[in-house]
Amino acid sequence: MNTNKISNKTTLSNIEGQTIPSVTFATRQNDEWKSVTTDEIFKEKTVVVFSLPGAFTPTCSSTHLPRYNELARVFKQNGVDEIVCLSVNDTFVMNAWASDQEAQNITLLPDGNGEFTDGMGMLVDKADLGFGKRSWRYSMLVKDGVIEKMFIEPDLPGDPFEVSDADTMLSYINPQQVKPEAVSIFTKPGCPFCVKAKALLTDKGLAFEEITMGDGASLTSLKAITGRETVPQIFIGGKHIGGSDDLASYFA
């Protein structure tokens, strides 16, 4: 593996065909320490990995992680057993981020000491941002511990995000796969029509973002966005569908 320094980071080498580094991750699960090995994660499995500079950072939180989480069901339909998000952060930070992002479809791994990232040749120096050693942004498809495909962000200043995204990886795995449209639903607690609409979306295999009234959103903002004051209100692919009955008509 080439580890010659260029500028402030390791040469970002494509190592397709090689075996991933053997590492034990220190994780915190159910208030107990649990060691997780790379064998447990990768052995006899097809795994998509995306690695990023840090939890709670803007691009990672707004785009990178959410889109993988959104497309997780589609990845599984195409033979992917697990999706792993890896960052040089400790397990407490990664657990808090997973909870904040509601990333139930993704396994978040804390590479706190940077051992896995260093073994991949992706450990870079972000001291100029006060981050210290972090991971360069990349993604890879791993089959039984062997790297089949890597998408490494270009060696440019800052934090480029051009090729390690979920859509690029899904297109590699299945170029003919039709990607689901983004779905959002405005709801409020105790609303039976909201429950009905969510059940219909789930039945149709659509992942959705739920915006709950009173939890950072109000009926005033709902009316400003949709022109209506009732819930649920559903958007699919940026198009306002309407309420529960409108959603049923849409699918009919």
VENPEPE-V849362 format. One record per backbone hydrogen bond with DSSP energy under -0.5 kcal/mol. NH is the residue of the N-H (numbers start at 1). CO is the residue of the C=O. If there is no record, write none. Layout:
nh & co
NH & CO
NH & CO
This chain:
nh & co
3 & 1
6 & 9
9 & 6
10 & 123
11 & 4
13 & 11
15 & 13
17 & 147
18 & 15
20 & 145
23 & 21
25 & 23
25 & 36
27 & 25
27 & 34
29 & 27
29 & 32
32 & 29
34 & 27
36 & 25
38 & 23
41 & 37
42 & 38
43 & 39
45 & 42
47 & 45
47 & 142
48 & 82
49 & 47
49 & 140
50 & 84
51 & 138
52 & 86
57 & 54
61 & 57
62 & 58
63 & 59
64 & 59
65 & 60
67 & 63
68 & 64
69 & 65
70 & 66
71 & 67
72 & 69
75 & 71
76 & 72
77 & 73
78 & 74
78 & 75
79 & 76
80 & 75
81 & 46
81 & 79
82 & 46
84 & 48
85 & 107
86 & 50
86 & 84
87 & 109
88 & 52
89 & 87
94 & 90
95 & 91
96 & 92
97 & 93
98 & 94
99 & 95
100 & 96
101 & 97
102 & 98
103 & 98
104 & 102
106 & 103
107 & 83
108 & 106
109 & 85
109 & 107
111 & 87
111 & 109
112 & 110
114 & 111
118 & 114
119 & 115
120 & 116
121 & 118
122 & 117
123 & 117
124 & 122
124 & 134
125 & 8
126 & 124
126 & 132
129 & 126
130 & 127
131 & 126
134 & 124
136 & 122
138 & 51
139 & 151
140 & 49
141 & 149
142 & 47
142 & 140
143 & 146
144 & 45
144 & 142
146 & 143
147 & 18
148 & 141
148 & 146
149 & 141
151 & 139
152 & 150
153 & 137
156 & 154
169 & 165
170 & 166
171 & 167
172 & 168
173 & 169
174 & 170
177 & 174
179 & 177
184 & 235
185 & 209
186 & 233
187 & 211
191 & 188
192 & 190
195 & 191
196 & 192
197 & 193
198 & 194
199 & 195
200 & 196
201 & 197
202 & 198
203 & 199
204 & 200
205 & 202
206 & 201
207 & 205
209 & 183
210 & 208
211 & 185
211 & 209
212 & 210
213 & 187
214 & 217
215 & 212
216 & 214
222 & 218
223 & 219
224 & 220
225 & 221
226 & 222
227 & 222
227 & 223
228 & 222
232 & 186
233 & 186
234 & 242
235 & 184
236 & 239
237 & 182
239 & 236
241 & 234
241 & 239
242 & 234
247 & 243
248 & 244
249 & 245
250 & 246
251 & 247
252 & 248
